[in-house]
């Protein structure tokens, strides 16, 4: 397994990553900011 950083953004408490295979994106939450976030590796 290779672990690498994605982007330069900072989050209070990023957790619960879920990869959407069909959409090709990573969803995760920032629990402290009460936010659901999405990372698209194709566009950064």
Backbone atoms as SQL, in Angstrom:
CREATE TABLE atoms (id INTEGER PRIMARY KEY, chain TEXT, resi INTEGER, resn TEXT, atom TEXT, x REAL, y REAL, z REAL);
INSERT INTO atoms VALUES
  (1, 'A', 1, 'UNK', 'N', 0.846, -1.161, 0.000),
  (2, 'A', 1, 'UNK', 'CA', 0.000, 0.000, 0.000),
  (3, 'A', 1, 'UNK', 'C', 0.902, 1.239, 0.000),
  (4, 'A', 2, 'UNK', 'N', 0.543, 2.183, -0.849),
  (5, 'A', 2, 'UNK', 'CA', 1.274, 3.446, -0.901),
  (6, 'A', 2, 'UNK', 'C', 0.353, 4.557, -0.427),
  (7, 'A', 3, 'UNK', 'N', 0.781, 5.302, 0.572),
  (8, 'A', 3, 'UNK', 'CA', -0.004, 6.414, 1.092),
  (9, 'A', 3, 'UNK', 'C', 0.645, 7.709, 0.626),
  (10, 'A', 4, 'UNK', 'N', -0.169, 8.606, 0.074),
  (11, 'A', 4, 'UNK', 'CA', 0.367, 9.889, -0.366),
  (12, 'A', 4, 'UNK', 'C', -0.632, 11.000, -0.070),
  (13, 'A', 5, 'UNK', 'N', -0.098, 12.165, 0.107),
  (14, 'A', 5, 'UNK', 'CA', -0.918, 13.338, 0.394),
  (15, 'A', 5, 'UNK', 'C', -1.626, 13.795, -0.883),
  (16, 'A', 6, 'UNK', 'N', -2.878, 14.246, -0.720),
  (17, 'A', 6, 'UNK', 'CA', -3.621, 14.765, -1.867),
  (18, 'A', 6, 'UNK', 'C', -3.907, 16.245, -1.623),
  (19, 'A', 7, 'UNK', 'N', -3.283, 17.090, -2.388),
  (20, 'A', 7, 'UNK', 'CA', -3.516, 18.527, -2.283),
  (21, 'A', 7, 'UNK', 'C', -2.821, 19.168, -1.089),
  (22, 'A', 8, 'UNK', 'N', -3.024, 20.471, -0.958),
  (23, 'A', 8, 'UNK', 'CA', -2.396, 21.236, 0.115),
  (24, 'A', 8, 'UNK', 'C', -3.391, 21.729, 1.153),
  (25, 'A', 9, 'UNK', 'N', -4.650, 21.359, 0.992),
  (26, 'A', 9, 'UNK', 'CA', -5.687, 21.831, 1.920),
  (27, 'A', 9, 'UNK', 'C', -5.480, 21.237, 3.311),
  (28, 'A', 10, 'UNK', 'N', -5.915, 21.986, 4.316),
  (29, 'A', 10, 'UNK', 'CA', -5.849, 21.530, 5.705),
  (30, 'A', 10, 'UNK', 'C', -7.269, 21.407, 6.235),
  (31, 'A', 11, 'UNK', 'N', -7.506, 20.379, 7.013),
  (32, 'A', 11, 'UNK', 'CA', -8.823, 20.141, 7.584),
  (33, 'A', 11, 'UNK', 'C', -8.695, 19.994, 9.086),
  (34, 'A', 12, 'UNK', 'N', -9.739, 20.346, 9.801),
  (35, 'A', 12, 'UNK', 'CA', -9.736, 20.229, 11.260),
  (36, 'A', 12, 'UNK', 'C', -9.652, 18.766, 11.679),
  (37, 'A', 13, 'UNK', 'N', -10.549, 17.945, 11.141),
  (38, 'A', 13, 'UNK', 'CA', -10.594, 16.527, 11.480),
  (39, 'A', 13, 'UNK', 'C', -11.150, 15.761, 10.294),
  (40, 'A', 14, 'UNK', 'N', -10.302, 15.497, 9.304),
  (41, 'A', 14, 'UNK', 'CA', -10.721, 14.764, 8.124),
  (42, 'A', 14, 'UNK', 'C', -10.801, 13.274, 8.435),
  (43, 'A', 15, 'UNK', 'N', -11.928, 12.647, 8.102),
  (44, 'A', 15, 'UNK', 'CA', -12.093, 11.228, 8.402),
  (45, 'A', 15, 'UNK', 'C', -13.131, 10.574, 7.505),
  (46, 'A', 16, 'UNK', 'N', -13.268, 9.281, 7.639),
  (47, 'A', 16, 'UNK', 'CA', -14.264, 8.452, 6.952),
  (48, 'A', 16, 'UNK', 'C', -14.183, 8.540, 5.431),
  (49, 'A', 17, 'UNK', 'N', -13.016, 8.312, 4.840),
  (50, 'A', 17, 'UNK', 'CA', -12.925, 8.360, 3.379),
  (51, 'A', 17, 'UNK', 'C', -13.699, 7.215, 2.730),
  (52, 'A', 18, 'UNK', 'N', -14.387, 7.535, 1.630),
  (53, 'A', 18, 'UNK', 'CA', -15.114, 6.538, 0.848),
  (54, 'A', 18, 'UNK', 'C', -14.821, 6.806, -0.624),
  (55, 'A', 19, 'UNK', 'N', -14.276, 5.816, -1.297),
  (56, 'A', 19, 'UNK', 'CA', -13.982, 5.951, -2.717),
  (57, 'A', 19, 'UNK', 'C', -15.214, 5.596, -3.535),
  (58, 'A', 20, 'UNK', 'N', -15.634, 6.501, -4.420),
  (59, 'A', 20, 'UNK', 'CA', -16.744, 6.267, -5.346),
  (60, 'A', 20, 'UNK', 'C', -16.139, 5.768, -6.652),
  (61, 'A', 21, 'UNK', 'N', -16.169, 4.474, -6.844),
  (62, 'A', 21, 'UNK', 'CA', -15.538, 3.873, -8.020),
  (63, 'A', 21, 'UNK', 'C', -16.174, 4.359, -9.320),
  (64, 'A', 22, 'UNK', 'N', -17.492, 4.442, -9.351),
  (65, 'A', 22, 'UNK', 'CA', -18.179, 4.880, -10.566),
  (66, 'A', 22, 'UNK', 'C', -17.858, 6.330, -10.913),
  (67, 'A', 23, 'UNK', 'N', -17.842, 7.195, -9.918),
  (68, 'A', 23, 'UNK', 'CA', -17.570, 8.612, -10.142),
  (69, 'A', 23, 'UNK', 'C', -16.093, 8.954, -10.174),
  (70, 'A', 24, 'UNK', 'N', -15.246, 8.048, -9.643),
  (71, 'A', 24, 'UNK', 'CA', -13.802, 8.286, -9.621),
  (72, 'A', 24, 'UNK', 'C', -13.405, 9.396, -8.670),
  (73, 'A', 25, 'UNK', 'N', -14.161, 9.555, -7.575),
  (74, 'A', 25, 'UNK', 'CA', -13.864, 10.607, -6.607),
  (75, 'A', 25, 'UNK', 'C', -13.829, 10.033, -5.183),
  (76, 'A', 26, 'UNK', 'N', -13.208, 10.772, -4.301),
  (77, 'A', 26, 'UNK', 'CA', -13.101, 10.393, -2.900),
  (78, 'A', 26, 'UNK', 'C', -13.964, 11.331, -2.065),
  (79, 'A', 27, 'UNK', 'N', -14.886, 10.772, -1.309),
  (80, 'A', 27, 'UNK', 'CA', -15.700, 11.556, -0.379),
  (81, 'A', 27, 'UNK', 'C', -15.151, 11.359, 1.026),
  (82, 'A', 28, 'UNK', 'N', -15.178, 12.419, 1.824),
  (83, 'A', 28, 'UNK', 'CA', -14.757, 12.326, 3.216),
  (84, 'A', 28, 'UNK', 'C', -15.402, 13.456, 3.989),
  (85, 'A', 29, 'UNK', 'N', -15.325, 13.393, 5.296),
  (86, 'A', 29, 'UNK', 'CA', -15.934, 14.432, 6.124),
  (87, 'A', 29, 'UNK', 'C', -14.875, 15.155, 6.929),
  (88, 'A', 30, 'UNK', 'N', -15.146, 16.420, 7.212),
  (89, 'A', 30, 'UNK', 'CA', -14.382, 17.183, 8.191),
  (90, 'A', 30, 'UNK', 'C', -15.333, 17.349, 9.368),
  (91, 'A', 31, 'UNK', 'N', -15.188, 16.489, 10.364),
  (92, 'A', 31, 'UNK', 'CA', -16.132, 16.431, 11.481),
  (93, 'A', 31, 'UNK', 'C', -16.201, 17.739, 12.262),
  (94, 'A', 32, 'UNK', 'N', -15.092, 18.405, 12.445),
  (95, 'A', 32, 'UNK', 'CA', -15.073, 19.654, 13.204),
  (96, 'A', 32, 'UNK', 'C', -15.763, 20.788, 12.448),
  (97, 'A', 33, 'UNK', 'N', -15.651, 20.794, 11.134),
  (98, 'A', 33, 'UNK', 'CA', -16.250, 21.857, 10.320),
  (99, 'A', 33, 'UNK', 'C', -17.669, 21.502, 9.870),
  (100, 'A', 34, 'UNK', 'N', -18.152, 20.320, 10.239),
  (101, 'A', 34, 'UNK', 'CA', -19.485, 19.848, 9.818),
  (102, 'A', 34, 'UNK', 'C', -19.627, 19.917, 8.295),
  (103, 'A', 35, 'UNK', 'N', -18.642, 19.354, 7.590),
  (104, 'A', 35, 'UNK', 'CA', -18.633, 19.438, 6.130),
  (105, 'A', 35, 'UNK', 'C', -18.397, 18.063, 5.508),
  (106, 'A', 36, 'UNK', 'N', -19.097, 17.795, 4.405),
  (107, 'A', 36, 'UNK', 'CA', -18.828, 16.632, 3.572),
  (108, 'A', 36, 'UNK', 'C', -18.070, 17.153, 2.365),
  (109, 'A', 37, 'UNK', 'N', -16.926, 16.541, 2.069),
  (110, 'A', 37, 'UNK', 'CA', -16.045, 17.034, 1.018),
  (111, 'A', 37, 'UNK', 'C', -15.840, 15.975, -0.048),
  (112, 'A', 38, 'UNK', 'N', -15.434, 16.416, -1.219),
  (113, 'A', 38, 'UNK', 'CA', -15.201, 15.515, -2.346),
  (114, 'A', 38, 'UNK', 'C', -13.886, 15.910, -3.003),
  (115, 'A', 39, 'UNK', 'N', -13.049, 14.912, -3.254),
  (116, 'A', 39, 'UNK', 'CA', -11.782, 15.149, -3.957),
  (117, 'A', 39, 'UNK', 'C', -11.813, 14.402, -5.281),
  (118, 'A', 40, 'UNK', 'N', -11.577, 15.125, -6.364),
  (119, 'A', 40, 'UNK', 'CA', -11.522, 14.550, -7.709),
  (120, 'A', 40, 'UNK', 'C', -10.062, 14.541, -8.156),
  (121, 'A', 41, 'UNK', 'N', -9.419, 13.362, -8.222),
  (122, 'A', 41, 'UNK', 'CA', -8.012, 13.318, -8.603),
  (123, 'A', 41, 'UNK', 'C', -7.760, 13.777, -10.035),
  (124, 'A', 42, 'UNK', 'N', -8.790, 13.741, -10.877),
  (125, 'A', 42, 'UNK', 'CA', -8.632, 14.205, -12.249),
  (126, 'A', 42, 'UNK', 'C', -8.452, 15.700, -12.373),
  (127, 'A', 43, 'UNK', 'N', -9.103, 16.436, -11.494),
  (128, 'A', 43, 'UNK', 'CA', -9.016, 17.892, -11.563),
  (129, 'A', 43, 'UNK', 'C', -8.278, 18.500, -10.360),
  (130, 'A', 44, 'UNK', 'N', -8.017, 17.654, -9.353),
  (131, 'A', 44, 'UNK', 'CA', -7.318, 18.149, -8.161),
  (132, 'A', 44, 'UNK', 'C', -8.256, 18.863, -7.237);
